[in-house]
Amino acid sequence: MDFSFTYKRNTTGTGAQPAAGEPEGKAQYDKLRGCGLVINKPHGYYDMVRGKLDDPFRKRPYEALLLVMASEREYGEFWSNNVVLVKKSDAPGEAELADAYTHIKRLIGEEVPMGDGSAGTNYDTGGLQFTAEINSNSETWDLESGDVLSQLYAKVGAALAAAGPGRLARWDVPEGSLLVYMNESDVADLRETTSLSWSVQE
């Protein structure tokens, strides 16, 4: 994400009602734009929600909209690169770790150089490990049994924090984990705007 982003935030507060006749989802999207989360050009909000009802955006404020923004527009192309969804897995393994890293790499874009990542097994311990190159530094992390995806987020988040002002932030939803990348003040704005407790991963 470009940290020089200057779009003026909607400062009317999260309780402000949409303008008369304006869909709830559009009002939420305008506030997310103020936090720097946007749909990839040349598409716009109404392209993204064509054929979708507004009701889910009312029932799950911001969550439902962020899930749509993080979804694939067509194969390999997403509505937004400012938010990603790592889908929930009951037993994440090497494939899920590699998929999560790929999503994070797309999220970071050109802000921090990121090489390919690979998951494998530490044959001394029998546990999973992950190797990645971030900001030209190659690292291998041993992941303990349990929530290996959370451990990966923390390891990658710490490496990104050491590389610059951006922070990897996370909000868990039933579908998985929503991830964004922005500086700490923007994470605070996103928490206030969405009333969701985004946590910085590091």
Contact map, one row per residue, 1 for C-alpha under 8 A:
1110000000000000000000000000000000010000000000000000000000000000000000000000000001000000000000000000000000111010000000000000000000000000000000000000000000000000000000000000000000001100000000000000000000
1111100000000000000000000000000000000000000000000000000000000000000000000000000000000000000000000000000000000010000000000000000000000000000000000000000000000000000000000000000000000000000000000000000000
1111100000000000000000000000000000000000000000000000000000000000000000000000000000000000000000000000000000000000000000000000000000000000000000000000000000000000000000000000000000000110000000000000000000
0111110000000000000000000000000000000000000000000000000000000000000000000000000000000000000000000000000000000000000000000000000000000000000000000000000000000000000000000000000000000000000000000000000000
0111111000000000000000000000000000010000000000000000000000000000000000000000000000000000000000000000000000000000000000000000000000000000000000000000000000000000000000000000000000000000000000000000000000
0001111100000000000000000000000000000000000000000000000000000000000000000000000000000000000000000000000000000000000000000000000000000000000000000000000000000000000000000000000000000000000000000000000000
0000111110000000000000000000000011010000000000000000000000000000000000000000000000000000000000000000000000000000000000000000000000000000000000000000000000000000000000000000000000000000000000000000000000
0000011111000000000000000000000001000000000000000000000000000000000000000000000000000000000000000000000000000000000000000000000000000000000000000000000000000000000000000000000000000000000000000000000000
0000001111100000000000000000001011100000000000000000000000000000000000000000000000000000000000000000000000000000000000000000000000000000000000000000000000000000000000000000000000000000000000000000000000
0000000111111000000000000000011001000000000000000000000000000000000000000000000000000000000000000000000000000000000000000000000000000000000000000000000000000000000000000000000000000000000000000000000000
0000000011111000000000000000000000000000000000000000000000000000000000000000000000000000000000000000000000000000000000000000000000000000000000000000000000000000000000000000000000000000000000000000000000
0000000001111111000000000000000000000000000000000000000000000000000000000000000000000000000000000000000000000000000000000000000000000000000000000000000000000000000000000000000000000000000000000000000000
0000000001111111000000000000000000000000000000000000000000000000000000000000000000000000000000000000000000000000000000000000000000000000000000000000000000000000000000000000000000000000000000001000000000
0000000000011111000000000000000000000000000000000000000000000000000000000000000000000000000000000000000000000000000000000000000000000000000000000000000000000000000000000000000000000000000000011110000000
0000000000011111100000000000000000000000000000000000000000000000000000000000000000000000000000000000000000000000000000000000000000000000000000000000000000000000000000000000000000000000000000000000000000
0000000000011111110000000000000000000000000000000000000000000000000000000000000000000000000000000000000000000000000000000000000000000000000000000000000000000000000000000000000000000000000000000000000000
0000000000000011111000000000000000000000000000000000000000000000000000000000000000000000000000000000000000000000000000000000000000000000000000000000000000000000000000000000000000000000000000000000000000
0000000000000001111111110010000000000000000000000000000000000000000000000000000000000000000000000000000000000000000000000000000000000000000000000000000000000000000000000000000000000000000000000000000000
0000000000000000111111000010000000000000000000000000000000000000000000000000000000000000000000000000000000000000000000000000000000000000000000000000000000000000000000000000000000000000000000000000000000
0000000000000000011111000000000000000000000000000000000000000000000000000000000000000000000000000000000000000000000000000000000000000000000000000000000000000000000000000000000000000000000000000000000000
0000000000000000011111100000000000000000000000000000000000000000000000000000000000000000000000000000000000000000000000000000000000000000000000000000000000000000000000000000000000000000000000000000000000
0000000000000000011111110110000000000000000000000000000000000000000000000000000000000000000000000000000000000000000000000000000000000000000000000000000000000000000000000000000000000000000000000000000000
0000000000000000010011111110000000000000000000000000010000000000000000000000000000000000000000000000000000000000000000000000000000000000000000000000000000000000000000000000000000000000000000000000000000
0000000000000000010001111111000000000000000000000000010011000000000000000000000000000000000000000000000000000000000000000000000000000000000000000000000000000000000000000000000000000000000000000000000000
0000000000000000000000111111100000000000000000000000010011000000100000000000000000000000000000000000000000000000000000000000000000000000000000000000000000000000000000000000000000000000000000000000000000
0000000000000000000001111111110000000000000010000000000000000000000000000000000000000000000000000000000000000000000000000000000000000000000000000000000000000000000000000000000000000000000000000000000000
0000000000000000011001111111111000000000000000000000000000000000000000000000000000000000000000000000000000000000000000000000000000000000000000000000000000000000000000000000000000000000000000000000000000
0000000000000000000000011111111100000000000000000000000000001100100000000000000000000000000000000000000000000000000000000000000000000000000000000000000000000000000000000000000000000000000000000000000000
0000000000000000000000001111111110000000000010000000000000000000100000000000000000000000000000000000000000000000000000000000000000000000000000000000000000000000000000000000000000000000000000000000000000
0000000001000000000000000111111111000000000000000000000000000000000000000000000000000000000000000000000000000000000000000000000000000000000000000000000000000000000000000000000000000000000000000000000000
0000000011000000000000000011111111100000000000000000000000000000000000000000000000000000000000000000000000000000000000000000000000000000000000000000000000000000000000000000000000000000000000001000000000
0000000000000000000000000001111111111100000000000000000000000000000000000000000000000000000000000000000000000000000000000000000000000000000000000000000000000000000000000000000000000000000001001000000000
0000001010000000000000000000111111111100000000000000000000000000000000000000000000000000000000000000000000000000000000000000000000000000000000000000000000000000000000000000000000000000000000000000000000
0000001111000000000000000000011111111000000000000000000000000000000000000000000000000000000000000000000000000000000000000000000000000000000000000000000000000000000000000000000000000000000000000000000000
0000000010000000000000000000001111111000000000000000000000000000000000000000000000000000000000000000000000000000000000000000000000000000000000000000000000000000000000000000000000000000010011000000000000
1000101000000000000000000000000111111100000000000000000000000000000000000000000001000000000000000000000000000000000000000000000000000000000000000000000000000000000000000000000000000000000000000000000000
0000000000000000000000000000000111111110000000000000000000000000000000000000000101100000000000000000000000000000000000000000000000000000000000000000000000000000000000000000000000000000000000000000000000
0000000000000000000000000000000110011111000000000000000000000000000000000000000101000000000000000000000000000000000000000000000000000000000000000000000000000000000000000000000000000000000000000000000000
0000000000000000000000000000000000001111101110000000000000000000000010000000001111000000000000000000000000000000000000000000000000000000000000000000000000000000000000000000000000000000000000000000000000
0000000000000000000000000000000000000111111100000000000000000000000000000000011110000000000000000000000000000000000000000000000000000000000000000000000000000000000000000000000000000000000000000000000000
0000000000000000000000000000000000000011111100000000000000000000000000000000000000000000000000000000000000000000000000000000000000000000000000000000000000000000000000000000000000000000000000000000000000
0000000000000000000000000000000000000001111100000000000000000000000000000000000000000000000000000000000000000000000000000000000000000000000000000000000000000000000000000000000000000000000000000000000000
0000000000000000000000000000000000000011111110110000000000000000000000000000001000000000000000000000000000000000000000000000000000000000000000000000000000000000000000000000000000000000000000000000000000
0000000000000000000000000000000000000011111111110000000000000000000000000000000000000000000000000000000000000000000000000000000000000000000000000000000000000000000000000000000000000000000000000000000000
0000000000000000000000000100100000000010001111111000000000000000000000000000000000000000000000000000000000000000000000000000000000000000000000000000000000000000000000000000000000000000000000000000000000
0000000000000000000000000000000000000000000111111100000000000000000000000000000000000000000000000000000000000000000000000000000000000000000000000000000000000000000000000000000000000000000000000000000000
0000000000000000000000000000000000000000001111111100000000000000000000000000000000000000000000000000000000000000000000000000000000000000000000000000000000000000000000000000000000000000000000000000000000
0000000000000000000000000000000000000000001111111100000000000000000110001000001000000000000000000000000000000000000000000000000000000000000000000000000000000000000000000000000000000000000000000000000000
0000000000000000000000000000000000000000000011111111100000000000000000000000000000000000000000000000000000000000000000000000000000000000000000000000000000000000000000000000000000000000000000000000000000
0000000000000000000000000000000000000000000001111111000000000000000000000000000000000000000000000000000000000000000000000000000000000000000000000000000000000000000000000000000000000000000000000000000000
0000000000000000000000000000000000000000000000001111100000000000000000000000000000000000000000000000000000000000000000000000000000000000000000000000000000000000000000000000000000000000000000000000000000
0000000000000000000000000000000000000000000000001111110000000000000000000000000000000000000000000000000000000000000000000000000000000000000000000000000000000000000000000000000000000000000000000000000000
0000000000000000000000000000000000000000000000001011111100000000000000000000000000000000000000000000000000000000000000000000000000000000000000000000000000000000000000000000000000000000000000000000000000
0000000000000000000000111000000000000000000000000001111111000000000000000000000000000000000000000000000000000000000000000000000000000000000000000000000000000000000000000000000000000000000000000000000000
0000000000000000000000000000000000000000000000000000111111100000000000000000000000000000000000000000000000000000000000000000000000000000000000000000000000000000000000000000000000000000000000000000000000
0000000000000000000000000000000000000000000000000000111111111001000000000000000000000000000000000000000000000000000000000000000000000000000000000000000000000000000000000000000000000000000000000000000000
0000000000000000000000011000000000000000000000000000011111111111100000000000000000000000000000000000000000000000000000000000000000000000000000000000000000000000000000000000000000000000000000000000000000
0000000000000000000000011000000000000000000000000000011111111000000000000000000000000000000000000000000000000000000000000000000000000000000000000000000000000000000000000000000000000000000000000000000000
0000000000000000000000000000000000000000000000000000001111111000000000000000000000000000000000000000000000000000000000000000000000000000000000000000000000000000000000000000000000000000000000000000000000
0000000000000000000000000000000000000000000000000000000111111111000000000000000000000000000000000000000000000000000000000000000000000000000000000000000000000000000000000000000000000000000000000000000000
0000000000000000000000000001000000000000000000000000000111111111100000000000000000000000000000000000000000000000000000000000000000000000000000000000000000000000000000000000000000000000000000000100000000
0000000000000000000000000001000000000000000000000000000010011111110000000000000000000000000000000000000000000000000000000000000000000000000000000000000000000000000000000000000000000000000000000100000000
0000000000000000000000000000000000000000000000000000000010011111111000000000000000000000000000000000000000000000000000000000000000000000000000000000000000000000000000000000100000000000000000000000000000
0000000000000000000000000000000000000000000000000000000110011111111100000000000000000000000000000000000000000000000000000000000000000000000000000000000000000000000000000000000000000000000000000000000000
0000000000000000000000001001100000000000000000000000000010001111111110000000000000000000000000000000000000000000000000000000000000000000000000000000000000000000000000000000000000000000000000000000000000
0000000000000000000000000000000000000000000000000000000000000111111111000000000000100000000000000000000000000000000000000000000000000000000000000000000000000000000000000000000001000000000000000000000000
0000000000000000000000000000000000000000000000000000000000000011111111100000000000001000000000000000000000000000000000000000000000000000000000000000000000000000000000000000000001000000000000000000000000
0000000000000000000000000000000000000000000000010000000000000001111111100000001000000000000000000000000000000000000000000000000000000000000000000000000000000000000000000000000000000000000000000000000000
0000000000000000000000000000000000000010000000010000000000000000111111100000011100100000000000000000000000000000000000000000000000000000000000000000000000000000000000000000000000000000000000000000000000
0000000000000000000000000000000000000000000000000000000000000000011111110000011110111000000000000000000000000000000000000000000000000000000000000000000000000000000000000000000000000000000000000000000000
0000000000000000000000000000000000000000000000000000000000000000001111111000011100011000000000000000000000000000000000000000000000000000000000000000000000000000000000000000000000000000000000000000000000
0000000000000000000000000000000000000000000000000000000000000000000001111111111000000000000000000000000000000000000000000000000000000000000000000000000000000000000000000000000000000000000000000000000000
0000000000000000000000000000000000000000000000010000000000000000000000111111111000000000000000000000000000000000000000000000000000000000000000000000000000000000000000000000000000000000000000000000000000
0000000000000000000000000000000000000000000000000000000000000000000000011111110000000000000000000000000000000000000000000000000000000000000000000000000000000000000000000000000000000000000000000000000000
0000000000000000000000000000000000000000000000000000000000000000000000011111100000000000000000000000000000000000000000000000000000000000000000000000000000000000000000000000000000000000000000000000000000
0000000000000000000000000000000000000000000000000000000000000000000000011111110000000000000000000000000000000000000000000000000000000000000000000000000000000000000000000000000000000000000000000000000000
0000000000000000000000000000000000000000000000000000000000000000000000011111111000000000000000000000000000000000000000000000000000000000000000000000000000000000000000000000000000000000000000000000000000
0000000000000000000000000000000000000001000000000000000000000000000011111101111110000000000000000000000000000000000000000000000000000000000000000000000000000000000000000000000000000000000000000000000000
0000000000000000000000000000000000000011001000010000000000000000000111111000111110000000000000000000000000000000000000000000000000000000000000000000000000000000000000000000000000000000000000000000000000
0000000000000000000000000000000000001111000000000000000000000000000011100000011111110000000000000000000000000000000000000000000000000000000000000000000000000000000000000000000000000000000000000000000000
0000000000000000000000000000000000000011000000000000000000000000000001000000011111110000000000000000000001100000000000000000000000000000000000000000000000000000000000000000000000000000000000000000000000
1000000000000000000000000000000000011110000000000000000000000000000000000000000111110000000000000000000000100000000000000000000000000000000000000000000000000000000000000000000000011000000000000000000000
0000000000000000000000000000000000001000000000000000000000000000010011000000000111111000000000000000000000100000000000000000000000000000000000000000000000000000000000000000000001111000000000000000000000
0000000000000000000000000000000000000000000000000000000000000000000001100000000111111100000000000000001100100000000000000000000000000000000000000000000000000000000000000000000001110000000000000000000000
0000000000000000000000000000000000000000000000000000000000000000001001100000000000111110000000000000001000000000000000000000000000000000000000000000000000000000000000000000000111100000000000000000000000
0000000000000000000000000000000000000000000000000000000000000000000000000000000000011111000000000011001000000000000000000000000000000000000000000000000000000000000000000000000111100000000000000000000000
0000000000000000000000000000000000000000000000000000000000000000000000000000000000001111100000000000000000000000000000000000000000000000000000000000000000000000000000000000001110000000000000000000000000
0000000000000000000000000000000000000000000000000000000000000000000000000000000000000111110000000000000000000000000000000000000000000000000000000000000000000000000000000000011110000000000000000000000000
0000000000000000000000000000000000000000000000000000000000000000000000000000000000000011111100010000000000000000000000000000000000000000000000000000000000000000000000000000000100000000000000000000000000
0000000000000000000000000000000000000000000000000000000000000000000000000000000000000001111100000000000000000000000000000000000000000000000000000000000000000000000000000000000000000000000000000000000000
0000000000000000000000000000000000000000000000000000000000000000000000000000000000000000111110000000000000000000000000000000000000000000000000000000000000000000000000000000000000000000000000000000000000
0000000000000000000000000000000000000000000000000000000000000000000000000000000000000000111111111000000000000000000000000000000000000000000000000001100000000000000000000000000000000000000000000000000000
0000000000000000000000000000000000000000000000000000000000000000000000000000000000000000001111111000000000000000000000000000000100000000000000000000000000000000000000000000000000000000000000000000000000
0000000000000000000000000000000000000000000000000000000000000000000000000000000000000000000111111100000000000000000000110000000100000000000000000000000000000000000000000000000000000000000000000000000000
0000000000000000000000000000000000000000000000000000000000000000000000000000000000000000000111111110000000000000000000100000000000000000000000000000000000000000000000000000000000000000000000000000000000
0000000000000000000000000000000000000000000000000000000000000000000000000000000000000000100111111111000000000000000000000000000000000000000000000000000000000000000000000000000000000000000000000000000000
0000000000000000000000000000000000000000000000000000000000000000000000000000000000000000000111111111100000000000000000100000000001000000000000000001100100000000000000000000000000000000000000000000000000
0000000000000000000000000000000000000000000000000000000000000000000000000000000000000000000001111111110000000000000011100000000000000000000000000000000000000000000000000000000000000000000000000000000000
0000000000000000000000000000000000000000000000000000000000000000000000000000000000000100000000111111111000000000000000000000000000000000000000000000000000000000000000000000000000000000000000000000000000
0000000000000000000000000000000000000000000000000000000000000000000000000000000000000100000000011111111100000000000000000000000000000000000000000000100000000000000000000000000000000000000000000000000000
0000000000000000000000000000000000000000000000000000000000000000000000000000000000000000000000001111111110000000000010000000000000000000000000000000000000000000000000000000000000000000000000000000000000
0000000000000000000000000000000000000000000000000000000000000000000000000000000000000000000000000111111111000000000110000000000000000000000000000000000000000000000000000000000000000000000000000000000000
0000000000000000000000000000000000000000000000000000000000000000000000000000000000011100000000000011111111100000000000000000000000000000000000000000000000000000000000000000000000000000000000000000000000
0000000000000000000000000000000000000000000000000000000000000000000000000000000000010000000000000001111111110000000000000000000000000000000000000000000000000000000000000000000000100000000000000000000000
0000000000000000000000000000000000000000000000000000000000000000000000000000000000000000000000000000111111111000010000000000000000000000000000000000000000000000000000000000000000000000000000000000000000
0000000000000000000000000000000000000000000000000000000000000000000000000000000010000000000000000000011111111000000000000000000000000000000000000000000000000000000000000000000000000000000000000000000000
1000000000000000000000000000000000000000000000000000000000000000000000000000000011110000000000000000001111111000000000000000000000000000000000000000000000000000000000000000000000011000000000000000000000
1000000000000000000000000000000000000000000000000000000000000000000000000000000000000000000000000000000111111111000000000000000000000000000000000000000000000000000000000000000000001000000000000000000000
1000000000000000000000000000000000000000000000000000000000000000000000000000000000000000000000000000000011111111000000000000000000000000000000000000000000000000000000000000000000000000000000000000000000
0000000000000000000000000000000000000000000000000000000000000000000000000000000000000000000000000000000000011111100000000000000000000000000000000000000000000000000000000000000000000000000000000000000000
1100000000000000000000000000000000000000000000000000000000000000000000000000000000000000000000000000000000011111100000000000000000000000000000000000000000000000000000000000000000000000000000000000000000
0000000000000000000000000000000000000000000000000000000000000000000000000000000000000000000000000000000000011111110000000000000000000110000000000000000000000001001100000000000000000000000000000000000000
0000000000000000000000000000000000000000000000000000000000000000000000000000000000000000000000000000000000000111111000000000000000000111000000000000000000000000000000000000000000000000000000000000000000
0000000000000000000000000000000000000000000000000000000000000000000000000000000000000000000000000000000010000001111100000000000000011111000000000000000000000000000000000000000000000000000000000000000000
0000000000000000000000000000000000000000000000000000000000000000000000000000000000000000000000000000000000000000111110000000000000011101000000000000000000000000000000000000000000000000000000000000000000
0000000000000000000000000000000000000000000000000000000000000000000000000000000000000000000000000000010000000000011111000000000000011000000000000000000000000000000000000000000000000000000000000000000000
0000000000000000000000000000000000000000000000000000000000000000000000000000000000000000000000000100110000000000001111100000000001111000000000000000000000000000000000000000000000000000000000000000000000
0000000000000000000000000000000000000000000000000000000000000000000000000000000000000000000000000100000000000000000111110000000001110000000000000000000000000000000000000000000000000000000000000000000000
0000000000000000000000000000000000000000000000000000000000000000000000000000000000000000000001101100000000000000000011111000000111100000000000000000000000000000000000000000000000000000000000000000000000
0000000000000000000000000000000000000000000000000000000000000000000000000000000000000000000001000000000000000000000001111100000111000000000000000000000000000000000000000000000000000000000000000000000000
0000000000000000000000000000000000000000000000000000000000000000000000000000000000000000000000000000000000000000000000111110011110000000000000000000000000000000000000000000000000000000000000000000000000
0000000000000000000000000000000000000000000000000000000000000000000000000000000000000000000000000000000000000000000000011111111110000000000001000000000000000000000000000000000000000000000000000000000000
0000000000000000000000000000000000000000000000000000000000000000000000000000000000000000000000000000000000000000000000001111111000000000000000000000000000000000000000000000000000000000000000000000000000
0000000000000000000000000000000000000000000000000000000000000000000000000000000000000000000000000000000000000000000000000111110000000000000000000000000000000000000000000000000000000000000000000000000000
0000000000000000000000000000000000000000000000000000000000000000000000000000000000000000000000000000000000000000000000000111111000000000000000000000000000000000000000000000000000000000000000000000000000
0000000000000000000000000000000000000000000000000000000000000000000000000000000000000000000000000000000000000000000000001111111100000000000000000000000000000000000000000000000000000000000000000000000000
0000000000000000000000000000000000000000000000000000000000000000000000000000000000000000000000000000000000000000000000001110111110000000000001111000000000000000000000000000000000000000000000000000000000
0000000000000000000000000000000000000000000000000000000000000000000000000000000000000000000011000000000000000000000000111100011111000000000001111000000000000000000000000000000000000000000000000000000000
0000000000000000000000000000000000000000000000000000000000000000000000000000000000000000000000000000000000000000000000111100001111100000000111100000000000000000000000000000000000000000000000000000000000
0000000000000000000000000000000000000000000000000000000000000000000000000000000000000000000000001000000000000000000011110000000111110000000111100000000100000000000000000000000000000000000000000000000000
0000000000000000000000000000000000000000000000000000000000000000000000000000000000000000000000000000000000000000000011100000000011111000011110000000000000000000000000000000000000000000000000000000000000
0000000000000000000000000000000000000000000000000000000000000000000000000000000000000000000000000000000000000000011111000000000001111100011100000000000000000000000000000000000000000000000000000000000000
0000000000000000000000000000000000000000000000000000000000000000000000000000000000000000000000000000000000000000011110000000000000111111111000000000000000000000000000000000000000000000000000000000000000
0000000000000000000000000000000000000000000000000000000000000000000000000000000000000000000000000000000000000001111000000000000000011111111000000000000000000011000000000000000000000000000000000000000000
0000000000000000000000000000000000000000000000000000000000000000000000000000000000000000000000000000000000000001110000000000000000001111100000000000000000000001001000000000000000000000000000000000000000
0000000000000000000000000000000000000000000000000000000000000000000000000000000000000000000000000000000000000000111000000000000000001111110000000000000000000000000000000000000000000000000000000000000000
0000000000000000000000000000000000000000000000000000000000000000000000000000000000000000000000000000000000000000000000000000000000001111111000000000000000000000000000000000000000000000000000000000000000
0000000000000000000000000000000000000000000000000000000000000000000000000000000000000000000000000000000000000000000000000000000000111101111100000000000000000000000000000000000000000000000000000000000000
0000000000000000000000000000000000000000000000000000000000000000000000000000000000000000000000000000000000000000000000000000000000111100111110000000000000000000000000000000000000000000000000000000000000
0000000000000000000000000000000000000000000000000000000000000000000000000000000000000000000000000000000000000000000000000000000011110000011111000000000000000000000000000000000000000000000000000000000000
0000000000000000000000000000000000000000000000000000000000000000000000000000000000000000000000000000000000000000000000000000000011100000001111100000000000100000000000000000000000000000000000000000000000
0000000000000000000000000000000000000000000000000000000000000000000000000000000000000000000000000000000000000000000000000100001111000000000111110000000000000000000000000000000000000000000000000000000000
0000000000000000000000000000000000000000000000000000000000000000000000000000000000000000000000000000000000000000000000000000001111000000000011111001001100000000000000000000000000000000000000000000000000
0000000000000000000000000000000000000000000000000000000000000000000000000000000000000000000000000000000000000000000000000000001100000000000001111111000000000000000000000000000000000000000000000000000000
0000000000000000000000000000000000000000000000000000000000000000000000000000000000000000000000000000000000000000000000000000001100000000000000111111000000000000000000000000000000000000000000000000000000
0000000000000000000000000000000000000000000000000000000000000000000000000000000000000000000000000000000000000000000000000000000000000000000000011111000000000000000000000000000000000000000000000000000000
0000000000000000000000000000000000000000000000000000000000000000000000000000000000000000000000000000000000000000000000000000000000000000000000011111111000000000000000000000000000000000000000000000000000
0000000000000000000000000000000000000000000000000000000000000000000000000000000000000000000100001000000000000000000000000000000000000000000000111111111100000000000000000000000000000000000000000000000000
0000000000000000000000000000000000000000000000000000000000000000000000000000000000000000000100001001000000000000000000000000000000000000000000000011111110000000000000000000000000000000000000000000000000
0000000000000000000000000000000000000000000000000000000000000000000000000000000000000000000000000000000000000000000000000000000000000000000000000011111111000000000000000000000000000000000000000000000000
0000000000000000000000000000000000000000000000000000000000000000000000000000000000000000000000000000000000000000000000000000000000000000000000100011111111100000000000000000000000000000000000000000000000
0000000000000000000000000000000000000000000000000000000000000000000000000000000000000000000000001000000000000000000000000000000001000000000000100001111111110000000000000000000000000000000000000000000000
0000000000000000000000000000000000000000000000000000000000000000000000000000000000000000000000000000000000000000000000000000000000000000000000000000111111111000000000010000000000000000000000000000000011
0000000000000000000000000000000000000000000000000000000000000000000000000000000000000000000000000000000000000000000000000000000000000000000000000000011111111100000000000000000000000000000000000000000011
0000000000000000000000000000000000000000000000000000000000000000000000000000000000000000000000000000000000000000000000000000000000000000000010000000001111111110000000000000000000000000000000000000000011
0000000000000000000000000000000000000000000000000000000000000000000000000000000000000000000000000000000000000000000000000000000000000000000000000000000111111111000000000000000000000000000000000000000011
0000000000000000000000000000000000000000000000000000000000000000000000000000000000000000000000000000000000000000000000000000000000000000000000000000000011111111100000110000000000000000000000000000000111
0000000000000000000000000000000000000000000000000000000000000000000000000000000000000000000000000000000000000000000000000000000000000000000000000000000001111111110000000000000000000000000000000000000011
0000000000000000000000000000000000000000000000000000000000000000000000000000000000000000000000000000000000000000000000000000000000000100000000000000000000111111111000000000000000000000000000000000000001
0000000000000000000000000000000000000000000000000000000000000000000000000000000000000000000000000000000000000001000000000000000000000110000000000000000000011111111101110000000000000000000000000000000000
0000000000000000000000000000000000000000000000000000000000000000000000000000000000000000000000000000000000000000000000000000000000000000000000000000000000001111111111110000000000000000000000000000000001
0000000000000000000000000000000000000000000000000000000000000000000000000000000000000000000000000000000000000000000000000000000000000000000000000000000000000111111100000000000000000000000000000000000000
0000000000000000000000000000000000000000000000000000000000000000000000000000000000000000000000000000000000000001000000000000000000000010000000000000000000000011111110000000000000000000000000000000000000
0000000000000000000000000000000000000000000000000000000000000000000000000000000000000000000000000000000000000001000000000000000000000000000000000000000000000001111111000000000000000000000000000000000000
0000000000000000000000000000000000000000000000000000000000000000000000000000000000000000000000000000000000000000000000000000000000000000000000000000000000000000101111100000000000000111000000000000000000
0000000000000000000000000000000000000000000000000000000000000000000000000000000000000000000000000000000000000000000000000000000000000000000000000000000000000001100111110000000000001111000000000000000000
0000000000000000000000000000000000000000000000000000000000000000000000000000000000000000000000000000000000000000000000000000000000000000000000000000000000001001100011111000000000001111000000000000000110
0000000000000000000000000000000000000000000000000000000000000000000000000000000000000000000000000000000000000000000000000000000000000000000000000000000010001001100001111100000000111100000000000000000111
0000000000000000000000000000000000000000000000000000000000000000000000000000000000000000000000000000000000000000000000000000000000000000000000000000000000000000000000111110000000111100001000000000011110
0000000000000000000000000000000000000000000000000000000000000000000000000000000000000000000000000000000000000000000000000000000000000000000000000000000000000000000000011111000011110000000000000000011110
0000000000000000000000000000000000000000000000000000000000000000000000000000000000000000000000000000000000000000000000000000000000000000000000000000000000000000000000001111100011100000000000000001111000
0000000000000000000000000000000000000000000000000000000000000000000000000000000000000000000000000000000000000000000000000000000000000000000000000000000000000000000000000111111111000000000000000000000000
0000000000000000000000000000000000000000000000000000000000000010000000000000000000000000000000000000000000000000000000000000000000000000000000000000000000000000000000000011111111000000000000000000000000
0000000000000000000000000000000000000000000000000000000000000000000000000000000000000001000000000000000000000000000000000000000000000000000000000000000000000000000000000001111100000000000000000000000000
0000000000000000000000000000000000000000000000000000000000000000000000000000000000000011000000000000000000000000000000000000000000000000000000000000000000000000000000000001111110000000000000000000000000
0000000000000000000000000000000000000000000000000000000000000000000000000000000000001111100000000000000000000000000000000000000000000000000000000000000000000000000000000001111111000000000000000000000000
0000000000000000000000000000000000000000000000000000000000000000000000000000000000001111000000000000000000000000000000000000000000000000000000000000000000000000000000000111101111100000000000000000000000
0000000000000000000000000000000000000000000000000000000000000000011000000000000000111100000000000000000000000000000000000000000000000000000000000000000000000000000000000111100111110000000000000000000000
0000000000000000000000000000000000000000000000000000000000000000000000000000000000111100000000000000000100000000000000000000000000000000000000000000000000000000000000011110000011111000000000000000000000
0000000000000000000000000000000000000000000000000000000000000000000000000000000001110000000000000000000000100000000000000000000000000000000000000000000000000000000000011100000001111100000000000000000000
1000000000000000000000000000000000000000000000000000000000000000000000000000000001100000000000000000000000110000000000000000000000000000000000000000000000000000000001111000000000111110000000000000000000
1010000000000000000000000000000000000000000000000000000000000000000000000000000000000000000000000000000000000000000000000000000000000000000000000000000000000000000011111000000000011111011000000000000000
0010000000000000000000000000000000000000000000000000000000000000000000000000000000000000000000000000000000000000000000000000000000000000000000000000000000000000000011100000000000001111111000000000000000
0000000000000000000000000000000000000000000000000000000000000000000000000000000000000000000000000000000000000000000000000000000000000000000000000000000000000000000011100000000000000111111100000000000000
0000000000000000000000000000000000000000000000000000000000000000000000000000000000000000000000000000000000000000000000000000000000000000000000000000000000000000000000000000000000000011111110000000000000
0000000000000000000000000000000000100000000000000000000000000000000000000000000000000000000000000000000000000000000000000000000000000000000000000000000000000000000000000000000000000111111111000000000000
0000000000000000000000000000000000000000000000000000000000000000000000000000000000000000000000000000000000000000000000000000000000000000000000000000000000000000000000001000000000000111111111100000010000
0000000000000000000000000000000000000000000000000000000000000000000000000000000000000000000000000000000000000000000000000000000000000000000000000000000000000000000000000000000000000001111111110000000000
0000000000000000000000000000000000100000000000000000000000000000000000000000000000000000000000000000000000000000000000000000000000000000000000000000000000000000000000000000000000000000111111111000000000
0000000000000000000000000000000100100000000000000000000000000000000000000000000000000000000000000000000000000000000000000000000000000000000000000000000000000000000000000000000000000000011111111111010000
0000000000000000000000000000000000000000000000000000000000000000000000000000000000000000000000000000000000000000000000000000000000000000000000000000000000000000000000000000000000000000001111111111110000
0000000000000100000000000000000000000000000000000000000000000000000000000000000000000000000000000000000000000000000000000000000000000000000000000000000000000000000000000000000000000000000111111111000000
0000000000001100000000000000001100000000000000000000000000000000000000000000000000000000000000000000000000000000000000000000000000000000000000000000000000000000000000000000000000000000000011111110000000
0000000000000100000000000000000000000000000000000000000000001100000000000000000000000000000000000000000000000000000000000000000000000000000000000000000000000000000000000000000000000000000001111111000000
0000000000000100000000000000000000000000000000000000000000000000000000000000000000000000000000000000000000000000000000000000000000000000000000000000000000000000000000000000000000000000000001111111100000
0000000000000000000000000000000000000000000000000000000000000000000000000000000000000000000000000000000000000000000000000000000000000000000000000000000000000000000000000010000000000000000001110111110000
0000000000000000000000000000000000000000000000000000000000000000000000000000000000000000000000000000000000000000000000000000000000000000000000000000000000000000000000000010000000000000000000100011111000
0000000000000000000000000000000000000000000000000000000000000000000000000000000000000000000000000000000000000000000000000000000000000000000000000000000000000000000000001110000000000000001001100001111100
0000000000000000000000000000000000000000000000000000000000000000000000000000000000000000000000000000000000000000000000000000000000000000000000000000000000000000000000001110000000000000000000000000111110
0000000000000000000000000000000000000000000000000000000000000000000000000000000000000000000000000000000000000000000000000000000000000000000000000000000000001000000000111100000000000000000000000000011111
0000000000000000000000000000000000000000000000000000000000000000000000000000000000000000000000000000000000000000000000000000000000000000000000000000000011111100000000111100000000000000000000000000001111
0000000000000000000000000000000000000000000000000000000000000000000000000000000000000000000000000000000000000000000000000000000000000000000000000000000011111110100000010000000000000000000000000000000111
